[in-house]
């Protein structure tokens, strides 16, 4: 039986754009890569797999999504695990609709330095964001931040902060804060992270992309424009690390990952705020 045509009414989409990193100190360093990301409505993944020839769930294809690539790495349906995480932190009403911004598997390979879950209430308002961070050492940790009344400005930009809890780069100390600035996915998306320490900002990273309908035609176009992209993400991380090492950047010892898989973040969740309480 042939696959059915793709639907332009899906919440899920393909975002094409660029990733940029700008390290401000102690050594200046910049990078810019063209990439694409998927926005996957967790309720639509099976429908996508049924209607797209080039996309599958939990099995090999040109593009695929595997539930075990996220959260605790278990085989249980990802939506079920997200519902449990939200309920555990009294955010069960934010599980009405959950959309995930991430890289898909490409020819079976994927690495997501950052995956972002947008969690919506029944009235369509965004109630929480979960930032899932992975490092190249096989560790993963998430930061769950409820969306307060003042988190979204008059331009529709969401701003949140938290203390860093997972070792990511050997050239960055653990005592640091993440400051997220997000344009919630629509015709375009922007995820910007400013990393600071006691001396101020030292690293800015961003993904900015434009929305495209998910279709087999768009998928094959993305494969041609970004061949082996997910493999290049890992290769790029190690290449940039080599360049930083050659610039004389200091190595920081890798600590054990956090004991809890998810850090629930309140408004005063930054390292600076925590230090002020001591």
C-alpha positions in Angstrom: 0.0 0.0 0.0 1.4 3.4 -0.9 1.9 6.1 1.6 -0.7 8.9 1.8 0.1 12.5 1.0 1.6 14.6 3.8 -0.6 17.1 5.6 0.1 20.8 5.7 -2.1 21.0 8.8 0.4 19.2 11.0 1.9 21.1 14.0 5.1 19.2 13.3 7.5 20.9 10.9 11.0 21.1 9.5 13.1 24.2 10.4 16.1 25.1 8.3 18.6 27.6 9.6 21.9 28.1 11.2 23.6 27.4 14.5 26.1 29.9 15.8 28.5 30.0 18.8 30.4 33.0 19.9 32.9 32.5 22.8 33.8 35.9 24.3 36.5 34.8 26.8 39.1 33.9 27.8 39.8 33.1 24.1 37.6 34.5 21.4 36.1 31.9 19.1 33.2 31.8 16.6 31.5 29.1 14.6 28.5 29.0 12.2 26.9 25.9 10.7 23.9 25.4 8.4 21.5 22.9 10.0 17.9 21.7 10.1 15.7 20.6 13.0 12.4 18.8 13.4 9.6 20.2 15.5 7.6 17.0 16.4 4.2 17.1 18.0 4.4 14.0 20.2 0.9 13.1 19.3 1.6 13.2 15.6 4.8 11.1 15.3 2.9 7.8 14.4 0.8 9.7 11.8 4.0 11.2 10.3 5.6 7.8 10.1 2.4 6.4 8.4 2.3 9.1 5.8 5.9 9.8 5.0 8.0 7.3 3.1 11.3 8.8 4.3 10.4 9.0 8.1 9.9 6.2 10.6 9.4 5.8 14.3 11.7 3.4 16.2 13.0 1.8 13.0 15.6 2.6 10.4 14.9 5.0 7.6 16.5 7.9 5.9 15.0 10.0 8.7 13.7 8.5 11.9 12.7 9.3 15.5 13.5 6.8 18.3 11.9 7.3 21.7 15.0 6.0 23.5 17.1 8.9 22.2 15.4 11.2 24.7 14.6 11.5 28.4 15.8 8.5 30.4 16.6 6.5 27.3 13.9 4.0 28.0 11.7 2.2 25.5 8.4 3.6 27.0 6.6 6.0 24.7 8.2 9.4 25.1 5.0 11.2 25.6 4.1 8.9 28.6 7.5 9.7 30.2 7.0 13.5 29.7 3.6 13.3 31.2 5.1 11.6 34.3 7.8 14.3 34.6 5.3 17.1 34.4 2.9 15.5 36.8 5.8 14.8 39.3 6.3 18.6 39.5 2.6 19.6 39.6 2.6 20.6 35.9 0.3 18.0 34.7 -1.9 20.6 33.1 1.0 21.5 30.8 0.8 18.1 29.1 -2.2 18.8 26.9 0.2 19.3 23.9 3.9 18.7 23.9 6.2 19.6 21.0 9.8 18.7 20.7 12.5 20.7 18.8 15.4 18.3 18.0 17.5 16.7 15.4 16.1 13.5 13.9 18.2 10.4 13.2 19.7 10.6 9.8 20.6 7.2 8.4 20.3 5.9 11.9 22.7 8.4 13.6 21.8 11.3 15.8 23.3 13.5 18.6 21.3 16.3 20.2 23.3 18.7 22.2 20.0 20.4 23.1 16.4 19.2 22.7 13.6 21.6 23.7 10.1 20.5 24.8 7.4 23.1 24.6 4.6 22.1 26.9 1.1 23.6 26.4 -2.0 23.9 28.4 -5.5 23.2 27.1 -6.1 26.9 26.4 -3.0 26.9 24.0 -0.8 28.8 26.5 2.7 27.5 27.0 3.0 26.4 30.6 6.5 24.9 30.8 9.7 24.3 28.8 12.0 21.3 29.4 15.6 21.8 28.1 17.3 18.4 27.6 21.1 18.7 27.4 23.4 15.9 26.3 27.1 15.7 26.2 29.5 13.7 24.1 30.4 11.5 27.1 26.9 9.8 27.1 25.4 11.9 29.9 22.0 13.6 29.7 20.3 16.0 32.0 17.1 18.1 31.8 16.0 21.5 33.2 12.2 21.9 33.7 11.2 25.5 34.0 7.6 26.6 34.4 6.5 29.7 32.4 5.6 32.4 34.8 3.5 35.5 34.2 6.6 37.6 33.4 8.5 35.0 31.4 7.1 36.1 28.0 7.6 39.8 26.9 5.4 41.9 24.8 7.1 40.7 21.6 6.3 37.0 22.4 9.8 36.2 23.4 10.3 33.7 26.3 13.1 34.3 28.7 14.2 31.8 31.4 17.4 31.0 33.4 18.9 28.2 35.4 22.1 27.1 37.0 24.2 24.7 34.9 24.1 21.2 36.3 25.7 19.0 33.6 29.3 19.0 32.4 29.2 19.8 28.7 32.4 21.3 27.4 35.9 20.5 28.9 36.7 24.2 28.4 33.8 25.6 30.6 33.6 25.6 34.4 30.6 24.1 36.1 29.8 27.2 38.1 27.8 29.0 35.4 24.3 29.9 34.4 22.2 29.4 31.3 20.0 32.3 30.1 17.5 31.1 27.5 15.8 33.5 25.1 13.3 31.7 22.8 10.9 32.7 20.1 8.3 30.0 20.3 8.0 28.0 17.1 5.8 29.5 14.4 6.8 30.7 11.0 10.3 30.7 12.4 12.0 29.7 15.6 14.9 31.0 17.6 16.6 29.5 20.6 19.4 31.6 22.1 21.5 30.6 25.1 23.7 33.1 26.9 26.1 31.5 29.4 27.4 33.6 32.3 29.6 33.2 35.3 30.6 35.6 38.1 32.4 37.8 35.6 29.5 38.1 33.2 28.7 36.6 29.8 31.3 34.4 28.2 29.4 32.3 25.6 26.5 32.9 23.2 24.9 30.1 21.2 21.8 30.2 19.0 19.7 28.3 16.5 17.5 30.3 14.2 15.4 28.6 11.5 12.5 29.0 9.1 9.5 26.7 9.0 8.8 24.2 6.2 6.1 21.7 5.9 7.2 18.1 6.6 6.9 16.2 3.4 9.0 13.6 1.5 10.0 16.3 -1.0 11.2 18.6 1.8 13.0 15.7 3.5 14.9 14.7 0.4 15.8 18.3 -0.2 17.1 18.6 3.3 19.2 15.4 2.9 20.8 16.8 -0.2 21.5 20.3 1.3 22.8 18.9 4.6 24.3 15.4 3.9 25.1 13.4 7.0 24.3 16.5 9.1 23.8 14.6 12.4 27.2 13.0 12.0 28.7 16.3 11.2 27.3 17.7 14.5 29.5 15.4 16.5 32.5 15.9 14.1 32.1 19.6 14.4 32.0 19.5 18.2 35.3 17.7 18.3 36.9 19.9 15.6 36.0 23.0 17.5 37.3 21.5 20.7 40.6 20.9 18.9 40.8 24.5 17.8 40.1 25.7 21.3 42.8 23.5 22.7 45.2 24.9 20.2 44.3 28.4 21.4 45.4 27.4 24.9 42.0 26.9 26.6 42.1 25.4 30.1 40.6 22.0 30.7 38.1 21.5 33.5 37.8 18.1 35.2 34.6 16.3 34.4 32.4 15.7 37.6 29.8 13.0 37.9 26.5 13.8 36.3 23.6 14.9 38.5 21.9 12.1 40.4 18.5 13.3 39.4 17.6 13.1 35.7 15.6 16.4 35.8 16.2 19.6 37.7 13.1 21.5 38.5 13.9 25.2 38.3 12.2 28.0 40.1 12.5 31.7 39.2 15.7 32.0 41.4 17.3 29.0 39.8 20.6 30.5 38.7 23.9 29.9 40.3 24.2 33.6 41.1 20.8 33.5 42.9 21.8 30.4 44.8 25.1 31.9 45.9 23.2 35.0 47.2 21.2 32.7 49.5 24.3 31.2 51.1 
